[in-house]
Amino acid sequence: MIVTPVLRGDVSCFGNDCYSLAFGVPAALMIIAIIVFVAGTPRYKKNPPSGNVVVDVVKCIFHAARRRCSSVGRRVGKQHWLDWAEDIYDRKMISDVKALLRVLFMFLPLPLFWTLFDQQGSRWTLQAEQLDGHIGELLTVKPDQMQALNPIFILVLIPIFERIIYPILRKCGFALRPLQRMCIGMFLASVSFLLAAVLQLEIQATTIRVLPAPSGQSNLRLINAARCSLNVTFPQYPSLLLKIQQRSATQYLVLPSYVKDVRVRADKCPQSPTLAYFKKEEVFELSLASKKAYEFVISNYEGKFSGKQFKLKFFNKIKSGKSRVRFIHAGAAVVPKISIKLNSSFTIYNLTRLNATQYLRLKSRSYDVEILDGDNKVKLKEKLEFQNSGMYTVIVQGNPNTPDNPELVFERYVEVSPKTVPMFWQIPQYLAITSAEVMFSITGLEFAYSQSPASMKSCIMAAWLLTVSVGNLIVVIFAEARFFYSMANEFFFFAGLLVVVVVIFAVMAQFYTYVSDENKADSSSNEDDDKFLLEEGEDEISN
């Protein structure tokens, strides 16, 4: 859980994360494990099983049910419907199946716990991808490494519960019975999802991301890099009127893809480099494709407006510790051609008017960014910070506040917000879900084995694993159905649903009668006595 994500994320294969290595190394280790296991099997004493108790139980239940249904209307009565199987099955078998069914009835609400528990490796990992795993500048925790908290906490919490918490509760007069522990465990699982939902709300509050527009529509953001405020309209969409202040931009608008023009007008705008003002209106063509996003940058140059459309590239995932950045030169009225230096080493040459760089993949940190003119003179120097997994557009434009002394300024626009919420905010929810596992899973297995007959242990284990698989199936159904657009709402829903199940399970637990070891011994003794008396009677008849 700790090493495999390192193999995936810190090694590059085919230009991407190395999933081949991440899957290959565990596969090779599993092959070695199989060889060692097979080599050791001759030293193991094998006791071959006789019969199939699961099949026998199912046959007994169906036989009793069939005979019970066929006897409807008769005056023959039985204490229990399973007693109808006594024509084929002995009394011990029927008694064991009765005990098994009492335990299996208590298993009915359990799958929902596993529905929540097993989302650690799916939904919680997806949540971790939206968090910042940096510890200082040298160490970064990867999202899939957070799952290692569960086994670590298990090793820590089991002795704490067994040696400290449970004894203290017993001394205080709160000796929790197994079903009560399981109720508390299920409630703690609900609390863990409540914590996950609150964390997700915090993530959503700090997240900016451009989502693709629906079919037939497009996303468009207008950026004002001119030296004055602008009035913007769309001839094919007259209901939308915009006023964009200087050095600012609109949010991403959702427009019909058939919009082909944008009209830009200013009543009073300084033309650089003189102090003369002009009143100007320009119409620029747009080329919008369905379900795509664009930026349209407007600047003024030689007494008129200039505008250009730039496509926004969607990245499925920006690697942790990296940022995506592009620079657009909209300050040609000050410097027609520029070069860009980052930390005096990484250089982009010859960026002309309203041209853009490709999206640069940069390490997430602060950079000393320099803008040089054609004579390699520094025209602008400023420190810009690009945070973890953020996506940015940086506009180099003229400063509207200094029309008599033209100079350049930076404007940084966020396309995808960086990860600013620390990944370790997930620790409380992992602590809660692991505490739930200690109280629910370990106690549940203990309860099942202590309450079921010795002959039914394999059936109990099969039923326990079935509750796990049904819980996973519920996750698959909800994931494919996509009932919730917001992950926070989904977490709230699961937390509330489990609380309802906890109430139902608590009511069921109130009516459950525990089977003690003495009762088991008495039952076994009575069955032996009955068997002895039956054999005695058979001997007398034969005599």
N, C-alpha and C positions, 0 to 999 in steps of 0.2 A: 504493500500500500504506500510505502514511502519511496522506494527505489524505482518502481515502474513508472510513475509520473515523471521522474527525472530523466529516465531513458526516452520517454516520449517527448518531453518539452525541451530538453537541453541538447538533444542530438537532432540534426537535420537530415531528412531523407527525401529525395526528389523535390527539394526546395520547400518542404513543409515539415511539420512535426513528424517525428519518426515513430509512427504507430507500428510499423513493421517490426522494429526492435522491441517495442513495448509489449507486443504480443508474442514475439519470437522467443525472447529470453524465458518468460514463464513457461512457454510450451516445452522448451528444451529441458528446463528443470523438472517439469512434470514427467517427461520421458525418463529422466534419470530416476525419479522417485518410483516410477512403475517398475523399472529394472530392479531397484533395491527391494521393493515390496515382493516381487515375484521370487527373487533370490532367497527371501526369508520365509516363504510359505512352507517349505519342507519341515521347518522347525516348529511349526504351529500344529497343535493337536486339533484335528478337525472332528467335530461331532455332526454328522450329516443330519439335517432336519427330517422329521417324519411327518408327512401330511402338510396341509396348508390351512392354518387356523383361520386366516381371513376368509378363505373360501367357505370353510365349515360354518363360520359365524353367519355369513350372508345366506347360505343355504338354510340354516336353522331359522333365521328371521323370515325368509320368504315362505318356508314350509308352514310355519306357525301362522303367518298372515293369511295364506291361502286356505288353510283349514278353518281359521276363525271366520273368514268371509263366507265359506261354504256352509257354515253352521248357523247362519243367521236365521232366526225363526225357531230354532230348536230350543228345547228346555235344558240343554246341557250347559252347565256353568263352569267357569274356571276362575281361579283367583287372579290370574294374569294371562293376557293374551298369548304370551310365549309358551304357556303351559300346553297349548294345543300341539306343540312339537314333540311332546313326550312319547308319542307312539314310535318315533324313530330315534330320538336323541335322549341320552340319559339325563337324570336330574341334575347332575353336576354341570354338564354342559349348558343346560338351560339356565341354571342359577348363575353361572359365569357370564352368560350373555346378558342377563338382566342387569348385573352389576356393571357390565361394560356400557350398556345403553344409558344408565344413570350418569356415568361420567361423560359420555359423548353428548348428552343433552347440554351439559355445561360448556361444551366446546362450541356451541352454535354461534355465540357472539364474538368468538376469538379472532376470526379472520380479519376484522377491521383493525385490530391492533397491528397486525403484520402489514396491512395496507399503509399505515403511517410509518412503521419502523423501517420498511424496506425502501422508502423513498430517500434514505440517506445517500444511496448510490446513484440516484437519478435526479430528483427535483432539488435536493439540497446541494448537489454538486453543480447543477445549473445555476443555483443561487450564488454559490461560491465564485463562479466565473464572473459575476458582476461586482465582486469585492476586491479590495486591494490587499494582496498578500505580502507586500514588502515589509521586511524587518530591517530597518536601516537601509544602507545602500548595497550591502553585499549579499543578503539572503532574501530569497523570495519563496514563499510557500505557495505551491500550486493548488488549484481548486480540488483536484482529485486526491490530494494528500490529506485533506481534512478528514476523510473517512477513517484514517488511522486513529483518530481520537476515540472512536468507539471501542476497539479492542484495548487501547491503553487505559481508558476509563474503567473497562470491565475488570482488568487486573487490579486496579486500585480500589474499586467500589465493593467488590465481592467481600473481601475481608473486613472492610469498614462496616458493611451492613451486618455481616454474620457475627462480628466480634464486638461491635459498639452499638449500632442503632437498634437491632432487634433485642439484645439484652437490656438496654436502657428502657425500651418500651415495655418489656415484660416486668421489670422492677416497678414501673409506674402503673402497672395494672392494665396495660394495653397489649396483651399477648395476641398478636394478629394471627388469625387462622389463615390457611392458604388462600382461600377465595377472597378474603379481605385484602391480603397482600396484592393479589392479582388486580383487584379493583383499583387500588392506589396506583399500581403500575400503569394501568390503562389511563388513569387520570393524568399521570405525569407525562405520558406520551402526548396527550391532548395539550398539556402546558407547553411541551417542546414545540408543537406546531403553532401555538399561539405566539411564542417567541419568534419563530421563523417568519410568521406573518407580519409582526411589528417590524422586524428587520427589513423585510421586503418593502414595506411602506417607506422606510427611510431610504432604501435604494431608489425607489421610484421617485421620491421627492428630489433626489439629486441627479436624476438621469435625464439627459437630453439626447434624443435619438430621432433621426428622420426615418419615419416608417413609409414604405412605398405606398403611393396613392392607389386607390382601387382602380379596376379596369375602366378605361375611358377617361381617366383623369391623370393629372400630373402634379408633382410638387414643384413649386417655384419660389425662390427667395430672391428679393431685390436688395442689392447692396449699394448704398449711396456713397461713392467715393469722390463725388464732386465737391465743390467748395461752397455749396449752398443747399438749402432745403429744396426738395423736389415734389411735384405733384404728378402722380402716376395714374393712368387709366388704361383700360383695355377695350379697344373698339368692338371686339367680338363678345365682350363680357361687361357691358356698361354699368352694371349694378355695383361694381367694385371700384371705389375711389380711395386712393392712398396718398398720404402725405408723409414723406420720409425725411427725417431730419438729417443734417450733414453728419458724417462719420457714424452712421447707424444703418440698420438693415431691418427688413420685415422678418416675421416668422416665416416658416415654410407654408406658403399658400397652397391650397388644393384647387386647381383650375381645370376646366374641361380641356382635353387634349387638342380640341379644334381651335383654341385661341392661337392666332398667328402673329399678332402685333402687340406692342406695348408703346404707349405714348407718354413721353416725358416732357414736362414743362416746368420752367422756373421763371418767376417774375423779375428777379434781380439776382444775378450771379456774377461774381468777379471772374474775369478771364485772366488767367495767369500768362506771363509774369507781370503784366501791367495792372493798374488799378481801375481800368475801365470795367464797366458792368454791361452785361447783355441780357436781353430778354429773349428766350429761345424756347422753341418746341421742336422736338425730334420724335420720329416714329421709327422704332426698330423692329425688325422681324424676329419672331420666335419660331423655334422648331421643337415642339414638345411631343414626346412619345408617351404612350400609355404606361402607367405604373412606374415612371422614371422620375428622378428628382434633378433639379437644375438650380444654378445660381446665375443671376444676371447682374453684372457689375456695370455701373454707370459712372463715368468721369467726365470732366470737361477739358478740352484740348483745343487751343488756337481758336477760341471764340465760339466753340460749338460743343455739343455733347458727343461723347463716344460711349458705345455700349457693346458688350459682348456676353454671349451665353456660355456657361461652363457646366458640364455634366458632373453630377455628384456620383462618385463611385461608392457602391455599397460593399463593405467588407463583412464577411460572415462572422469573423472574430478577429479582433486586434490582439495580438499576442501580449501576454502580461509583461510589463516592463518596457513595452514599445509604445510609440505614438505614430500616427499618420498625419503628415503636414504637407500642405501645398502653399506656394507663394504666388500671388497674382500682382503684376506690376500695373497699377492704376495711377501712377504719379508721373506720367510722361510730360505733363505741363511743366514739371520742375526738372526732371532728368529723363531724357528720351530713352536711354539704354542703361541698364544697371547690371551689376554683379552682386551676388549675395554670398557672404561668408558666415559660416557657423563655427564658433570657437576658433577662428583664425585658421581653420584647416579645410573643413568641408566647404567646397565652393561651387556655386552655380553661376555660370557665365552667360552674359548677353541675353538678359531677359528684356524684351522690347515691350512697347505699349500694349496693354491689355492682353498680355500673354501670361501663361501660367506654367509652373513646373509640374512634373508628375507628382503623385502622392509619394512623399519621402517617408521611408521607414526609419524613424529616429529612436534612440534610447530616450526613455522618459526622464527628463531632467531639465535644468535651466541651461540656456545657450546665450552666449554673447553674439548677437546677430548684427552684422555690418552690411550696409548698403554702399556700394562703390559706384562712381560714375565711370564714363568711358576713359577717363584719365587715371583711374584707380585711386581717386580721392574719396575719402570716407564722407558720405553725405548724411548718414544716419547710423547711429550705434545704440543699441538698446538690448537689455536682457529680457528674453522671452522664455517662459516656462511651458513645457509640454508635459502634461501629467500622464500617469499610468493608463494605457489603453484608450487615450483620448484621440479624437480626430478633429483637425483644425484647418481652417482656411485663413491665411494671413494676407491682408491687403496692404501693399505699399502704396501710399497715396500722398497727395499734397496736403499740407496743413492749412485748413481754411481760416485759421486764426491769425495767420501771418501773410496776408496777400501782398504786402509791400516788400517782404523778404522771404521769397519762396523757400520752403523746406519740406522735407518728407516726414511722415509719421507712419507708425504701424497701427493697423486695426486687426485684432484677432477674433475670429468667429468660431464658435464651437459647433461642430457637426454632430459628434458623438461625445457625450460627456465622459470625462475620465473616471476611473474607479477611485473614489475618495473614501468610501466606507471601509474600515479595516475588516479583513477576513476573520480576525479573531473575535469579532462580535458573534460568530456562530458558536463559540465555545459554550455559552449557557444552554443553547438548545441541544447540543450534543451531550452535555452533562445530564440534562433532563431525560433525554431519550434513553441514555445508557442506564440511568437509575431505574427507569421504567422497565428496561429489559431485565435487570437484576431481580426486580420484584415480581415481574410477570412471567418471563420465560423460565427462569430457574425454578421458581415456585410452582409454575404450571406443570412442568415435567414431574416435579416431586409429588404434586397433588395427584396427577394421573396415575403414576406408578403405585402410589400408596393406596389409592382407592379402587384399583382394578385387580381382579384375580390374577394369580401368577400365570395362568394359562393364556391370558389375554394381553400380555405385555407387548407383543408384536403388533396386535391390532391397535393398541393405544398409540404406539409410536407412529404407525401408519396414519392414524386419524390426526395426530398432532402435526405431522408433515403436510397433511391435506389442508389444514387450516392455514399454513404458511402459503401454500400454492394458491388457495382461493384468495387470500389477501393480495398476492401479486397480480392475480387476474383482475381484481377490482381496480388496481392501479392502471393496468393496461387499458381497461374499458374507459376510465376517466381520461387517460392521456389521449386516446384516439378520438373520443367524443368531443374533447375540447369544450367543456361546458363553461369554462372561465377564461376570459381574456387576460385577467390580472392574476399573477401567481399569488399575490397576497390574498386575494379573495378565495383562491383555491385552498390555501393554507387555513384560512379562517373556517372554511366549510368543513374540512377534514377534522379540525379541532372540535368544532361544535357537534359533528356527527358522532365522534368517539365519546363525547360527554353523554349524549343520548344513550349510546350503547352501554356505557358504564352504569347508568341508572338502571337499565334493564338487567344487566348482569348482577347488580347488587340485589335486586329483588329476587332473582333466581337463586342467588347464594343464600338468602334468608330461609328458603324452603328446602335447602339441600341437607340431608342427613349424612354426616361423616361415618365412614366405616372404620372402626378401630382394629388394631392387630388382634385383640382378644376376640372380637366378633368373627374375624376371619378364621382364627384357630378353632372357635366353637363350631363355625359352619363346616369347616373341613372335618372336624371330629364327628359331627352329626352325619355328614355324608358317609364317612367311613363306617359308622354304626349301622346306618341304613343299608349300606352295601353288605355288611356282615350278616344282618338279619335276613336280607334278601337271599343270600347264598345259603343260610341255614334253612330257610323255607324251601328253597329249591331241592336241597338234600333230602328233607323230610318227604316231599312229594315223590321224589325218585324212589325212596325206600318203600 
